[in-house]
Amino acid sequence: MSIQRRTLLSAAAAAPLAGGMARRARAQANTIKIGVLTDMSALYRDLAGPGSLRAVQMAVQESGITQRGINVEVVSADHQNRPDVGSTVARQWIDRDGVDVIIDVPTSSVALAVNNITREKNKVMLNSGAASSDLTGSACTPNTIHWTYDTWMLSNSTGGAMVRAGGQSWFFITADYAFGHALERDASEFVRGAGGRVLGSVRTPFPGTTDFSSFLLQAQASRAQVVGLANAGGDTINTIKQAAEFGLTRGGRTKLAGLLVFITDVHSLGLQTAQGLVLTETFYWDLNDKTRGFSTRLALPGGAKPSMVQAGCYSSVLHYLKAVGEMGVAAAKASGADAVAKMKAMPTEDDAFGAGSIRADGRKIHPSYLFEVKQPSESRGAWDYYKLLGTTPADQAFRPVAQGGCALVR
């Protein structure tokens, strides 16, 4: 009799436990989990980092998907600009934590590593922060969309403009990892294609370089008309500051070409140092009423304005969640490739980038903008930094789809 009673008591205790497990399983099956993998502590923190996380959270709120009964969970991690760290986090997120889509991933070497993992695991990577055009070229996968910008677009816009303005001879100061190599490669092709010459280049260790004096001396010794900065974030800021201290551009004979410069970099440099710099972005907070509205709603701390990377995180997640709403949570979780295919089949539209589309190679298409940094006397206040020099239409801004070597293109 006691055995029967113990059995009944055990069954009674197990019933709520089993019910709770079943409820959790149902909730997980109806939950999309987003992982923001970014730089929270180093060179790219200001242009990505917490601002990228905030942009993703706002996209979830504005998507309206939770009002349709679909749960969304957002987690984040710092990849420390190291491919091994980024790969470890990505595998743990997917294998242990059930992450469905990985967002942002600045630093091309990390992005290329995660790109392989999301393909292997059939999950989704929506890349906003990395620049290497290989993500839609030789390294393209059916699971990745490259959202915001890339090295080909930057070279086409900024590099082409500098050559047309008379900068015929170039020397590159290049960050020694996948992004820097790709940017130097793509920019060199544009320089040579326009009849210019590349006199040389120097590779700077990444991450960890803070003293660029020896590299600037090599650039100065080359007597190049243009010193192309194939770096980004804190490296670009330090190079430009130290170039000014060296008097590299004094007299106007040598010009700096910031091949990847963000508004956060200009803010750190200040207009006195950055004035006259020509650069390319695909988003600027003060471009139109919709970009101003988006930037106001994002409300970054201290009145900061979003970078194009942070805008890309918002835009890509908003479009992904639209696709999830159309295809259903179960289908989106079952196959990242199917979710990406659905995203490609739908036109894009949001306040940060306006109307756009996604090509077969995973390249998100929208216009690019050539800006010049204002003189201090031209600025109306903090973050009023750019004047528009020209716009490259969406269908011309990025590398032609047939030229990238992506295996997805038929």
C-alpha positions as CSV (number, residue, x, y, z in Angstrom):
1,M,0.0,0.0,0.0
2,S,2.9,2.4,0.9
3,I,4.4,1.6,-2.5
4,Q,1.2,2.6,-4.3
5,R,0.9,5.8,-2.2
6,R,4.5,6.8,-3.0
7,T,3.8,6.1,-6.7
8,L,0.8,8.3,-6.6
9,L,2.6,11.1,-4.8
10,S,5.5,10.9,-7.3
11,A,3.1,11.1,-10.2
12,A,1.3,14.1,-8.6
13,A,4.6,15.9,-8.1
14,A,5.7,15.1,-11.7
15,A,2.5,16.4,-13.3
16,P,3.2,20.1,-12.7
17,L,6.8,19.6,-13.7
18,A,5.8,18.0,-17.0
19,G,3.2,20.7,-17.6
20,G,5.8,23.4,-17.0
21,M,8.3,21.7,-19.4
22,A,5.6,21.4,-22.1
23,R,4.8,25.1,-21.7
24,R,8.4,26.0,-22.0
25,A,8.8,23.8,-25.1
26,R,5.8,25.5,-26.7
27,A,7.2,29.0,-25.9
28,Q,10.6,28.1,-27.3
29,A,9.0,26.7,-30.5
30,N,7.3,30.1,-30.9
31,T,10.4,32.2,-30.1
32,I,12.8,33.7,-32.5
33,K,16.2,34.2,-30.8
34,I,18.5,37.0,-32.1
35,G,22.2,37.2,-31.2
36,V,23.9,40.5,-31.6
37,L,27.6,39.6,-32.0
38,T,29.6,42.9,-32.0
39,D,32.5,44.8,-30.5
40,M,31.5,46.0,-27.1
41,S,34.9,47.2,-25.8
42,A,37.5,48.1,-28.5
43,L,38.0,49.9,-31.8
44,Y,34.5,49.5,-33.2
45,R,32.5,50.0,-30.0
46,D,31.2,53.5,-30.9
47,L,30.2,52.7,-34.4
48,A,28.6,49.3,-33.5
49,G,28.6,47.9,-30.0
50,P,25.8,49.0,-27.6
51,G,24.3,51.1,-30.3
52,S,23.8,48.1,-32.6
53,L,22.1,46.2,-29.7
54,R,19.8,49.2,-29.1
55,A,19.0,49.4,-32.8
56,V,18.0,45.6,-32.9
57,Q,15.8,46.0,-29.8
58,M,14.1,49.0,-31.4
59,A,13.5,47.0,-34.6
60,V,11.9,44.2,-32.6
61,Q,9.6,46.7,-30.9
62,E,8.6,48.5,-34.2
63,S,8.1,45.3,-36.2
64,G,4.8,44.6,-34.4
65,I,5.6,40.9,-34.4
66,T,5.1,40.4,-30.7
67,Q,1.5,41.7,-31.1
68,R,1.0,38.8,-33.5
69,G,1.8,36.3,-30.7
70,I,5.4,35.6,-31.7
71,N,8.1,35.9,-29.0
72,V,11.5,37.5,-29.8
73,E,14.5,37.2,-27.5
74,V,17.7,39.3,-28.0
75,V,21.1,38.4,-26.6
76,S,24.5,40.0,-27.2
77,A,28.2,39.2,-26.9
78,D,31.6,40.8,-27.5
79,H,33.7,39.0,-30.1
80,Q,36.8,41.1,-29.1
81,N,37.6,41.4,-32.9
82,R,39.0,37.8,-32.8
83,P,37.8,35.1,-35.1
84,D,38.3,32.4,-32.6
85,V,36.2,34.2,-30.0
86,G,33.5,35.0,-32.5
87,S,33.4,31.4,-33.7
88,T,33.1,30.0,-30.2
89,V,30.3,32.3,-29.3
90,A,28.4,31.6,-32.5
91,R,28.6,27.8,-32.0
92,Q,27.5,28.0,-28.4
93,W,24.6,30.3,-29.3
94,I,23.4,27.9,-32.0
95,D,24.1,24.6,-30.4
96,R,23.3,25.4,-26.7
97,D,21.2,28.5,-26.7
98,G,19.0,28.1,-29.7
99,V,19.9,31.3,-31.5
100,D,18.3,31.6,-35.0
101,V,20.0,34.6,-36.4
102,I,23.3,36.4,-35.8
103,I,23.4,40.2,-36.4
104,D,26.1,42.8,-37.0
105,V,29.5,41.1,-36.7
106,P,31.9,43.9,-37.4
107,T,35.5,42.9,-38.3
108,S,35.7,41.0,-41.6
109,S,37.9,38.1,-40.3
110,V,35.2,37.4,-37.6
111,A,32.4,37.8,-40.1
112,L,33.9,35.3,-42.6
113,A,34.4,32.8,-39.8
114,V,30.8,33.2,-38.6
115,N,29.6,33.1,-42.2
116,N,30.8,29.5,-42.4
117,I,29.2,28.5,-39.2
118,T,25.8,29.8,-40.0
119,R,25.9,27.9,-43.3
120,E,27.0,24.7,-41.6
121,K,24.3,25.0,-39.0
122,N,21.7,26.4,-41.5
123,K,21.1,29.5,-39.5
124,V,21.1,33.2,-40.6
125,M,23.7,35.9,-40.5
126,L,22.7,39.4,-41.2
127,N,25.9,41.3,-41.5
128,S,26.0,45.1,-41.0
129,G,29.4,45.8,-39.5
130,A,31.9,43.9,-41.7
131,A,33.2,45.3,-45.0
132,S,34.8,42.6,-47.0
133,S,33.0,42.2,-50.4
134,D,34.0,38.6,-50.3
135,L,30.9,38.0,-48.3
136,T,28.9,38.3,-51.5
137,G,31.7,37.0,-53.7
138,S,33.9,34.0,-53.2
139,A,32.6,33.4,-49.7
140,C,28.8,33.9,-50.4
141,T,26.4,31.5,-48.8
142,P,22.6,31.0,-48.9
143,N,22.4,31.9,-45.2
144,T,24.1,35.3,-45.2
145,I,22.9,38.8,-46.3
146,H,25.5,41.6,-46.4
147,W,23.4,44.6,-45.5
148,T,25.0,48.0,-45.2
149,Y,28.3,48.6,-47.1
150,D,31.3,46.8,-48.5
151,T,34.8,47.4,-49.8
152,W,33.8,47.5,-53.5
153,M,31.2,50.2,-52.9
154,L,33.6,52.3,-50.8
155,S,36.3,52.0,-53.4
156,N,33.9,52.8,-56.2
157,S,32.6,55.9,-54.5
158,T,35.5,57.4,-52.5
159,G,38.4,56.0,-54.5
160,G,36.9,57.0,-57.9
161,A,36.1,60.5,-56.7
162,M,39.7,61.0,-55.5
163,V,41.2,59.9,-58.8
164,R,38.9,62.1,-60.8
165,A,39.9,65.0,-58.6
166,G,43.5,64.5,-59.6
167,G,44.9,62.0,-57.1
168,Q,46.8,59.8,-59.6
169,S,49.4,58.3,-57.3
170,W,48.5,56.3,-54.2
171,F,50.1,54.7,-51.1
172,F,48.0,52.5,-48.8
173,I,48.2,52.2,-45.0
174,T,46.3,48.9,-44.5
175,A,45.0,47.1,-41.4
176,D,46.5,43.6,-41.6
177,Y,43.4,41.5,-41.7
178,A,40.7,40.4,-44.1
179,F,38.9,43.8,-44.2
180,G,42.0,45.9,-44.8
181,H,43.3,43.5,-47.5
182,A,39.9,43.5,-49.3
183,L,39.7,47.3,-49.2
184,E,43.2,47.8,-50.5
185,R,42.6,45.3,-53.2
186,D,39.3,46.9,-54.4
187,A,40.6,50.4,-54.2
188,S,43.7,49.6,-56.1
189,E,41.6,48.1,-58.9
190,F,39.7,51.4,-59.2
191,V,42.8,53.5,-59.0
192,R,44.6,51.5,-61.8
193,G,41.3,51.3,-63.8
194,A,41.1,55.1,-63.8
195,G,44.7,55.4,-65.0
196,G,46.3,56.0,-61.6
197,R,49.3,54.3,-60.0
198,V,49.7,52.5,-56.7
199,L,53.2,53.3,-55.4
200,G,53.2,51.0,-52.4
201,S,51.5,49.9,-49.2
202,V,52.3,49.0,-45.6
203,R,50.4,46.6,-43.4
204,T,49.7,47.6,-39.8
205,P,49.2,44.9,-37.1
206,F,45.5,44.5,-36.0
207,P,44.3,44.9,-33.4
208,G,46.6,46.8,-31.1
209,T,48.4,49.4,-33.2
210,T,48.3,52.9,-31.7
211,D,51.5,54.4,-33.0
212,F,51.3,54.9,-36.8
213,S,54.4,57.2,-37.1
214,S,56.6,54.7,-38.9
215,F,53.8,53.8,-41.4
216,L,53.2,57.5,-42.0
217,L,56.9,58.1,-42.7
218,Q,56.8,55.4,-45.3
219,A,53.8,57.0,-46.9
220,Q,55.5,60.4,-46.9
221,A,58.6,58.9,-48.4
222,S,56.6,57.5,-51.3
223,R,55.7,61.0,-52.4
224,A,52.2,59.7,-53.3
225,Q,49.5,62.3,-54.0
226,V,46.9,60.3,-52.0
227,V,47.4,58.2,-48.9
228,G,44.6,55.7,-48.8
229,L,43.6,54.6,-45.3
230,A,42.4,51.0,-45.6
231,N,41.5,50.8,-41.9
232,A,38.5,51.8,-39.7
233,G,37.4,52.9,-36.3
234,G,40.0,53.8,-33.8
235,D,42.8,53.0,-36.3
236,T,41.5,55.6,-38.8
237,I,41.1,58.2,-36.0
238,N,44.7,57.6,-34.8
239,T,46.1,57.7,-38.3
240,I,44.4,61.0,-39.2
241,K,45.4,62.6,-36.0
242,Q,49.0,61.5,-36.3
243,A,49.1,62.5,-40.0
244,A,48.1,66.0,-38.9
245,E,50.8,66.1,-36.2
246,F,53.4,65.0,-38.9
247,G,52.2,67.7,-41.2
248,L,51.7,65.1,-43.9
249,T,48.9,67.0,-45.7
250,R,50.4,70.5,-45.0
251,G,50.6,72.5,-48.2
252,G,47.9,70.4,-50.0
253,R,50.3,68.2,-52.0
254,T,49.2,65.0,-50.2
255,K,45.6,64.2,-49.4
256,L,44.2,61.5,-47.1
257,A,41.5,59.2,-48.5
258,G,39.5,57.8,-45.6
259,L,38.2,54.7,-47.4
260,L,36.0,53.8,-44.5
261,V,35.1,56.6,-42.2
262,F,32.1,56.7,-39.9
263,I,30.3,59.7,-38.4
264,T,31.5,58.5,-35.0
265,D,35.1,58.8,-36.3
266,V,34.4,62.4,-37.4
267,H,32.9,63.2,-34.0
268,S,36.0,61.9,-32.3
269,L,38.3,63.8,-34.6
270,G,36.4,67.1,-34.4
271,L,35.7,69.3,-37.4
272,Q,38.9,71.2,-37.0
273,T,40.9,68.0,-37.8
274,A,38.4,66.2,-40.1
275,Q,37.2,69.2,-42.2
276,G,37.5,68.6,-45.9
277,L,37.7,64.8,-45.6
278,V,35.8,63.1,-48.4
279,L,34.1,59.8,-47.5
280,T,31.2,57.5,-48.4
281,E,28.3,56.3,-46.3
282,T,25.0,54.6,-47.0
283,F,23.2,56.3,-44.2
284,Y,23.4,59.8,-42.6
285,W,21.1,60.8,-39.8
286,D,20.3,64.2,-41.4
287,L,19.7,63.0,-44.9
288,N,15.9,63.4,-44.9
289,D,12.8,63.4,-42.5
290,K,12.7,59.7,-42.2
291,T,16.4,59.3,-41.3
292,R,16.0,62.1,-38.7
293,G,12.9,60.4,-37.3
294,F,14.7,57.1,-37.0
295,S,17.7,58.7,-35.3
296,T,15.4,60.5,-32.8
297,R,13.5,57.3,-31.9
298,L,16.8,55.4,-31.4
299,A,17.8,58.0,-28.8
300,L,21.4,57.0,-28.3
301,P,23.0,58.2,-25.1
302,G,24.4,61.7,-24.9
303,G,22.6,62.8,-28.0
304,A,24.9,60.7,-30.3
305,K,23.7,60.0,-33.8
306,P,23.7,56.4,-35.3
307,S,26.3,55.1,-37.6
308,M,25.4,53.4,-40.8
309,V,26.3,50.1,-39.1
310,Q,23.7,50.7,-36.3
311,A,21.2,51.7,-38.9
312,G,21.9,48.5,-40.8
313,C,21.2,46.4,-37.7
314,Y,17.8,48.0,-37.4
315,S,17.0,47.7,-41.0
316,S,18.1,44.1,-41.4
317,V,16.2,42.8,-38.3
318,L,13.1,44.7,-39.3
319,H,13.1,42.9,-42.7
320,Y,14.0,39.5,-41.2
321,L,11.0,39.7,-38.8
322,K,8.7,40.7,-41.7
323,A,9.9,37.5,-43.4
324,V,9.3,35.4,-40.2
325,G,5.8,36.9,-40.0
326,E,5.1,35.7,-43.6
327,M,6.6,32.3,-43.5
328,G,5.9,31.4,-39.8
329,V,8.2,30.8,-36.9
330,A,8.5,27.0,-37.4
331,A,9.6,27.4,-41.0
332,A,12.0,30.2,-40.2
333,K,13.6,28.3,-37.3
334,A,13.8,25.1,-39.3
335,S,15.9,26.5,-42.2
336,G,18.0,29.7,-42.2
337,A,18.5,29.3,-45.9
338,D,14.7,29.4,-46.4
339,A,14.4,32.5,-44.2
340,V,17.0,34.3,-46.3
341,A,15.4,33.2,-49.5
342,K,12.1,34.7,-48.2
343,M,13.9,37.9,-47.4
344,K,15.4,38.1,-50.9
345,A,11.9,37.6,-52.4
346,M,10.5,40.6,-50.5
347,P,11.3,44.3,-51.3
348,T,12.9,46.2,-48.4
349,E,11.5,49.4,-46.9
350,D,12.4,51.3,-43.8
351,D,13.1,54.7,-42.4
352,A,16.9,54.3,-42.4
353,F,17.5,53.3,-46.0
354,G,14.2,53.7,-47.8
355,A,13.2,51.3,-50.5
356,G,15.7,48.5,-51.5
357,S,16.1,44.9,-52.5
358,I,18.3,41.9,-51.9
359,R,20.2,40.2,-54.7
360,A,20.8,36.5,-55.3
361,D,24.4,36.8,-53.9
362,G,23.1,38.2,-50.6
363,R,24.0,41.8,-51.3
364,K,21.4,44.3,-50.0
365,I,21.0,47.1,-52.5
366,H,20.5,50.8,-51.7
367,P,22.1,54.1,-52.8
368,S,25.5,55.3,-51.5
369,Y,26.4,58.9,-50.7
370,L,29.6,60.8,-51.2
371,F,30.1,63.4,-48.4
372,E,32.6,66.1,-47.5
373,V,33.1,66.9,-43.8
374,K,32.1,70.5,-43.1
375,Q,34.4,73.3,-41.9
376,P,33.6,74.3,-38.3
377,S,32.0,77.5,-39.5
378,E,29.6,75.6,-41.7
379,S,28.2,73.3,-38.9
380,R,25.1,74.2,-37.1
381,G,26.0,72.2,-34.0
382,A,27.0,68.7,-32.7
383,W,26.7,66.0,-35.3
384,D,26.0,68.4,-38.2
385,Y,29.1,67.2,-40.0
386,Y,28.4,66.3,-43.6
387,K,27.6,68.1,-46.9
388,L,26.4,65.9,-49.7
389,L,28.6,65.9,-52.8
390,G,26.9,63.2,-54.8
391,T,24.6,60.1,-54.8
392,T,25.3,56.8,-56.5
393,P,22.0,55.1,-57.4
394,A,21.3,51.7,-55.8
395,D,21.8,49.8,-59.1
396,Q,25.3,51.3,-59.6
397,A,26.5,51.6,-56.0
398,F,27.6,47.9,-55.5
399,R,29.6,45.5,-57.6
400,P,27.7,44.0,-60.5
401,V,26.3,40.7,-59.5
402,A,28.0,38.8,-62.3
403,Q,31.4,40.0,-61.3
404,G,31.6,38.8,-57.7
405,G,32.2,35.0,-58.4
406,C,29.3,34.0,-56.0
407,A,28.2,30.4,-56.7
408,L,24.6,31.3,-56.0
409,V,24.4,33.5,-59.1
410,R,23.2,31.5,-62.1
